Each structure stands twice: as C-alpha cells, then as structure tokens.
Amino acid sequence: SIERLAALFGAAGIPVLALKGPVFAERYHHTVSDRPSIDVDLLLRPDALPAALRLLREAGYTSDAEIEAAYLLAHSHHLHFDRAGEPQLELHFRAYHGFGVSMPASALMDRAEPYVFNGRTPTLVASPEDEVLYLCAHAAGHSFVRLLWLYDLKLVLLKRSVDWRLVRERSEAMGLAGAVAYAATLLERWLSVVGIPPLIKRRPSGARGWMADRLLPVAAVPSRRSSTDNLGGLLFTAMLADRASAAGRLVGHHVLRGARRRIHRAAPRLAPASWSA
C-alpha cells in the first residue's frame, strides 16, 4: 500500500513523490474509492534508486527480469515491483520519458510540496504547474485512450491555481510543449474546460498537426494490443514531439526495437539476449 511504501522509504531517508494513484484520488475526488488505481506510482531521485532497490528486495518485492530492467533503465522512466497481496509498484527514476525526450525526476522533485496522506502518511506531491505538465505528458503519451486522464487534469485545474506561463516555459524547455498543447485542446473540446490561454493551445502546425488529428480517432480507441495498434499510437505521439529530430528518435528506436525482438524470437540462439527486451 502507499502507506507501507511511504513509511519504508521515509525510514531510510529516501524522499518519494506520489504520482497519480491513491494520493491523487484523496486530493481531488470525494473519496479514494472514487478514483480506483491498480498500481502505485512513486518518483524518487535517480541517485536514491540503488538504496530503494535494496529496501524493496528486503521487503519481499520482486522486480523485472534483469534484461528487461536494463532496457527500462536506459529507455523508460520506471521499474515494476510486485508483492503478494499488494498493488504493483511503479518506481519512477525519471518523471516521464516519451516524445523522444525525458522529463528528469528533478523537474518535479525540486519544486515538490509536502502532503500527508490519510492524515498520517507524509509524502510529496508535485507543484500545480508540474502536476499539469506531467499529467498532460502522461495522457498524451498514452494517446488519450482513457478519458479519465483528461478528467484528472480538469479536476486539477478546478481546484488549484496554475501559472500557465510557467507551464509553457517548462514544457518548452523539456520538449513537451506539443503534448501539453494537444492535451489542452482536448480538455477544451471534449470536457468543456475554459480559461486555458491560447498560448498553451498552440498545437503542432502543418502536416504534423493534420496527421495527429487524423490519427487520434484510431490511437485513442482502446483495443487489443497489436502491431497495427502500436504503430498508430507511435505515429500519433511522434506527431506531438516538439522537434522533428525527437520524433525521428522516437520512431527509429521503436522500429529498431520491434525488429530486434522479432529476430530474437525467430533465432534466439543467434541474436543477443538483450534483443528480447
């Protein structure tokens, strides 16, 4: 549970920031049960990761296989941990990784605010601007397949005072302005959110904006995982990348990864084991 994990890390002097999950539900919904979660997302600074891994193993958590963990450390933003009777833990060592760029943990941790969950469990939460930025990136990175993610953003905007100038500055600095702009546009179009400045809603223009609009109806529909579905989501997120070079890195990485995995499945004795991740 979030209480047990926060206490575990707190006793070891490891600050953690709660992303989404029960802490978010308590802050923005009437009750935690109104916003159910199947996992717990916690962010820590990368230099605290080795100590956190030891703590979790000693507490009986199991993690990703070595090859998968190596891939996630290099190309993702969290590791997975499981323990019987507990929700899965996603331990973030980066705030977010996608659109060909990374949002470092420091982007949220440096401006984190204290929060006491359930009246007794101290943890950290993101500043209003960082929370909006993170939630926009998360929703866009998953092609907006769950309307609930946009509704979470709507609740944040209703309950917190947000400095949109800072959101714009930070999103541009991180290469996430396109993702934030698209999320803001959908908040207005789908959930009737008002008051978002036009400067924030500058979506990708030209061919990329045109393509993103046409890919959205396909990418945003929940479906069985397939190569076609994955390709649609990949191309959609590539259209939201701020720079063509970032979009190229994103597509190139996933195309190469898919090719390597197929080669490994076809000839596991000939391909490097790392190609299976």
C-alpha positions as CSV (number, residue, x, y, z in Angstrom):
1,S,0.0,0.0,0.0
2,I,1.0,3.6,-0.3
3,E,1.2,3.9,3.5
4,R,3.6,1.0,3.8
5,L,5.8,2.1,0.9
6,A,6.0,5.7,2.1
7,A,6.9,4.5,5.6
8,L,9.5,2.1,4.2
9,F,11.3,4.9,2.2
10,G,10.8,7.5,4.8
11,A,12.5,5.4,7.5
12,A,15.5,5.1,5.1
13,G,15.6,8.9,4.4
14,I,14.5,8.5,0.8
15,P,12.1,11.2,-0.3
16,V,9.4,10.0,-2.7
17,L,6.8,11.9,-4.7
18,A,3.4,10.3,-5.3
19,L,2.2,10.4,-8.9
20,K,-1.5,9.7,-9.6
21,G,-2.9,6.8,-7.6
22,P,-4.5,7.0,-4.1
23,V,-2.8,10.2,-3.1
24,F,-4.2,12.0,-6.2
25,A,-7.6,10.5,-5.5
26,E,-7.7,11.8,-2.0
27,R,-6.6,15.3,-3.1
28,Y,-9.1,15.7,-6.0
29,H,-12.0,13.2,-5.5
30,H,-14.6,12.9,-2.8
31,T,-13.1,9.6,-1.6
32,V,-10.2,7.5,-2.7
33,S,-12.6,4.8,-3.9
34,D,-14.0,7.3,-6.5
35,R,-10.7,7.1,-8.4
36,P,-9.6,3.4,-8.2
37,S,-6.0,2.5,-9.1
38,I,-4.4,-0.8,-9.9
39,D,-0.9,0.3,-9.0
40,V,1.1,2.8,-7.0
41,D,3.4,5.3,-8.8
42,L,6.3,6.8,-6.8
43,L,9.0,9.1,-8.0
44,L,12.5,9.3,-6.5
45,R,15.8,10.8,-7.5
46,P,18.0,8.5,-9.6
47,D,20.8,8.5,-7.0
48,A,18.4,7.0,-4.5
49,L,17.5,4.1,-6.8
50,P,20.2,1.6,-5.6
51,A,19.2,2.0,-1.9
52,A,15.5,1.8,-2.9
53,L,16.1,-1.4,-4.8
54,R,17.8,-3.0,-1.7
55,L,14.9,-1.9,0.5
56,L,12.3,-3.4,-1.8
57,R,14.0,-6.7,-2.2
58,E,14.5,-7.0,1.6
59,A,10.7,-6.2,2.0
60,G,9.9,-9.1,-0.3
61,Y,9.2,-7.3,-3.6
62,T,10.2,-8.9,-6.9
63,S,11.1,-6.9,-9.9
64,D,11.6,-7.0,-13.7
65,A,13.9,-9.6,-15.1
66,E,17.5,-8.4,-15.5
67,I,17.3,-7.9,-19.3
68,E,14.0,-6.1,-19.1
69,A,15.2,-3.9,-16.2
70,A,18.3,-2.9,-18.1
71,Y,16.2,-1.8,-21.1
72,L,13.8,0.1,-18.8
73,L,16.7,1.9,-17.0
74,A,18.0,3.0,-20.4
75,H,14.9,3.8,-22.3
76,S,11.9,4.3,-19.9
77,H,11.0,6.0,-16.7
78,H,10.1,3.3,-14.2
79,L,10.7,-0.2,-12.9
80,H,7.9,-2.6,-11.8
81,F,7.7,-4.3,-8.4
82,D,5.3,-6.9,-7.2
83,R,4.5,-8.5,-3.8
84,A,1.7,-10.9,-3.0
85,G,-1.4,-9.1,-1.8
86,E,-0.1,-5.6,-2.8
87,P,-0.9,-3.4,-5.8
88,Q,2.0,-3.3,-8.3
89,L,4.6,-0.5,-7.6
90,E,5.9,1.5,-10.5
91,L,9.1,3.2,-9.1
92,H,9.9,6.2,-11.3
93,F,13.6,7.2,-11.6
94,R,12.5,9.8,-14.3
95,A,9.3,11.8,-14.1
96,Y,8.5,10.8,-17.7
97,H,10.2,9.5,-20.9
98,G,8.5,9.9,-24.2
99,F,8.1,12.0,-27.4
100,G,11.8,11.5,-27.9
101,V,12.7,13.4,-24.7
102,S,13.0,12.8,-20.9
103,M,11.5,14.7,-18.0
104,P,14.1,14.3,-15.2
105,A,13.0,13.5,-11.7
106,S,14.5,16.8,-10.5
107,A,11.9,18.6,-12.7
108,L,9.2,17.6,-10.1
109,M,11.3,16.8,-7.0
110,D,13.0,20.2,-6.8
111,R,9.6,22.0,-6.5
112,A,7.7,19.3,-4.6
113,E,5.3,20.1,-1.9
114,P,4.7,18.1,1.3
115,Y,1.4,16.3,1.7
116,V,0.1,14.0,4.4
117,F,-2.0,11.1,3.0
118,N,-4.9,9.8,5.0
119,G,-4.0,12.1,7.9
120,R,-0.9,10.2,8.9
121,T,1.4,9.3,5.9
122,P,3.9,12.1,4.9
123,T,4.8,12.1,1.2
124,L,5.5,14.7,-1.5
125,V,3.3,15.9,-4.4
126,A,4.1,18.0,-7.5
127,S,3.6,21.7,-7.7
128,P,0.5,22.8,-9.6
129,E,2.4,23.6,-12.8
130,D,4.5,20.4,-12.7
131,E,1.4,18.3,-12.0
132,V,-0.4,19.7,-15.0
133,L,2.7,19.2,-17.2
134,Y,3.2,15.6,-16.0
135,L,-0.5,14.7,-16.4
136,C,-0.6,16.2,-19.9
137,A,2.5,14.3,-21.0
138,H,1.2,11.0,-19.5
139,A,-2.2,11.3,-21.1
140,A,-0.8,12.3,-24.5
141,G,1.9,9.6,-24.3
142,H,-0.9,7.0,-24.0
143,S,-2.8,8.6,-26.9
144,F,-5.6,9.7,-24.6
145,V,-7.1,6.2,-24.6
146,R,-8.7,6.9,-21.2
147,L,-10.9,9.9,-20.8
148,L,-10.4,9.7,-17.1
149,W,-6.8,11.0,-17.5
150,L,-8.2,14.2,-19.0
151,Y,-10.8,14.4,-16.3
152,D,-8.0,14.2,-13.7
153,L,-6.5,17.3,-15.4
154,K,-9.8,19.0,-15.3
155,L,-10.1,18.5,-11.6
156,V,-6.5,19.8,-11.0
157,L,-7.4,23.0,-13.0
158,L,-10.7,23.4,-11.0
159,K,-9.0,23.0,-7.6
160,R,-5.5,24.5,-8.0
161,S,-4.3,27.9,-9.1
162,V,-2.0,27.3,-12.1
163,D,0.5,29.7,-13.6
164,W,0.2,28.9,-17.3
165,R,3.3,31.0,-18.1
166,L,5.4,28.5,-16.0
167,V,3.6,25.6,-17.7
168,R,4.5,26.9,-21.1
169,E,8.1,27.7,-20.1
170,R,8.8,24.3,-18.6
171,S,7.0,22.4,-21.3
172,E,9.1,24.2,-24.0
173,A,12.3,23.6,-22.0
174,M,11.6,19.9,-21.8
175,G,10.4,19.4,-25.4
176,L,6.9,18.7,-24.3
177,A,5.0,21.8,-25.5
178,G,3.3,19.9,-28.3
179,A,1.9,17.2,-25.9
180,V,0.7,19.9,-23.4
181,A,-0.9,21.9,-26.2
182,Y,-2.8,18.9,-27.6
183,A,-4.0,17.9,-24.2
184,A,-5.2,21.4,-23.5
185,T,-7.1,21.5,-26.8
186,L,-8.8,18.2,-25.9
187,L,-9.7,19.5,-22.5
188,E,-11.5,22.3,-24.1
189,R,-13.1,20.3,-26.9
190,W,-14.1,17.1,-25.0
191,L,-14.6,18.3,-21.4
192,S,-15.5,22.0,-21.9
193,V,-12.7,23.3,-19.8
194,V,-12.4,27.1,-20.1
195,G,-9.7,29.6,-19.3
196,I,-6.7,27.9,-20.8
197,P,-4.7,30.7,-22.6
198,P,-4.3,30.5,-26.4
199,L,-0.6,30.4,-26.0
200,I,-0.8,27.0,-24.4
201,K,-3.0,25.6,-27.1
202,R,-0.6,26.1,-30.0
203,R,-0.8,22.6,-31.4
204,P,1.6,21.2,-34.0
205,S,1.1,23.0,-37.2
206,G,1.2,22.0,-40.9
207,A,1.5,18.4,-41.9
208,R,2.2,17.1,-38.3
209,G,-0.9,18.7,-36.9
210,W,-3.0,17.5,-39.7
211,M,-1.7,13.9,-39.2
212,A,-2.1,14.0,-35.5
213,D,-5.8,15.0,-35.8
214,R,-6.4,12.1,-38.2
215,L,-4.5,9.5,-36.1
216,L,-6.3,10.5,-32.9
217,P,-9.6,8.6,-33.6
218,V,-7.6,5.4,-34.1
219,A,-4.9,5.9,-31.5
220,A,-7.4,7.0,-28.7
221,V,-9.6,3.9,-29.0
222,P,-8.8,1.2,-26.5
223,S,-8.2,-2.0,-28.4
224,R,-6.3,-5.3,-28.2
225,R,-2.6,-4.8,-28.4
226,S,-1.4,-5.4,-32.0
227,S,1.3,-4.2,-34.3
228,T,-1.2,-2.0,-36.1
229,D,-2.5,-0.5,-32.8
230,N,1.1,0.1,-31.6
231,L,2.0,1.7,-34.8
232,G,-0.9,4.1,-34.7
233,G,-0.1,5.2,-31.2
234,L,3.6,5.5,-32.0
235,L,2.9,7.7,-35.0
236,F,0.4,9.8,-33.1
237,T,2.9,10.6,-30.3
238,A,5.6,11.2,-32.9
239,M,3.4,14.0,-34.4
240,L,3.3,15.7,-30.9
241,A,7.0,15.8,-30.5
242,D,8.3,19.3,-30.4
243,R,11.2,18.7,-32.8
244,A,11.5,16.5,-35.9
245,S,14.7,15.1,-34.5
246,A,12.9,14.0,-31.4
247,A,10.1,12.4,-33.5
248,G,12.8,10.6,-35.6
249,R,14.5,9.3,-32.4
250,L,11.2,8.0,-31.1
251,V,10.1,6.2,-34.2
252,G,13.5,4.9,-35.0
253,H,14.0,3.5,-31.6
254,H,10.7,1.6,-31.5
255,V,11.0,0.3,-35.1
256,L,14.5,-1.0,-34.4
257,R,13.4,-2.5,-31.1
258,G,10.5,-4.3,-32.8
259,A,12.8,-5.6,-35.4
260,R,15.3,-6.9,-32.9
261,R,12.5,-8.6,-30.8
262,R,11.2,-10.4,-33.9
263,I,14.7,-11.5,-34.8
264,H,15.3,-12.8,-31.3
265,R,12.0,-14.8,-31.4
266,A,12.9,-16.3,-34.7
267,A,16.5,-17.1,-33.9
268,P,17.1,-16.9,-30.1
269,R,20.4,-18.7,-30.2
270,L,21.9,-16.3,-32.8
271,A,20.5,-12.9,-31.5
272,P,21.9,-11.2,-28.4
273,A,19.8,-11.8,-25.3
274,S,19.2,-8.0,-24.9
275,W,17.2,-8.0,-28.1
276,S,14.4,-9.8,-26.3
277,A,13.5,-6.7,-24.2
